[in-house]
Amino acid sequence: QGLECYHCPDDPRESSCNTTTCPFPDGFCVTQEAEIIVDSQRRKVKSHKCLSYCPTDLENSTIKDPKVKVKISCCQEDLCNAAVPTEGSTWTMAGVLLFSLSSVLLQTLL
């Protein structure tokens, strides 16, 4: 049996979260929260999923934009990605968000 993670990619309300068994042997439960400022309005998008790596290094982002903040947390315990923790997370600026933040985010940026 593998790691159990919450899986609700790209749902700003987090109402459609399901649990899933992570298919990666050494995978991570990941929570990503993006805050985007569009026309002076602040919008947030959260994503919970399982990945084969922990994407904490955002320095390789192709575009940096001060209107976008991304908070990512990773853990390796069953259902540990239920919420974004207040400690131990990385805030950084990024324009293009790592692992597909969803059509919701893309539509917001366009």
Stockholm file with secondary structure:
# STOCKHOLM 1.0

chainA/1-110         QGLECYHCPDDPRESSCNTTTCPFPDGFCVTQEAEIIVDSQRRKVKSHKCLSYCPTDLENSTIKDPKVKVKISCCQEDLCNAAVPTEGSTWTMAGVLLFSLSSVLLQTLL
#=GR chainA/1-110 SS CCCEEEEBTTCTTCTTCEEEECSSTTCEEEEEEEEEEETTEEEEEEEEEEESSCCCCCTTCSCCCTTEEEEEEEECSTTCCSSCCSSSCEEEECSSCSSCCCHHHHHHHC
#=GC SS_cons         CCCEEEEBTTCTTCTTCEEEECSSTTCEEEEEEEEEEETTEEEEEEEEEEESSCCCCCTTCSCCCTTEEEEEEEECSTTCCSSCCSSSCEEEECSSCSSCCCHHHHHHHC
//
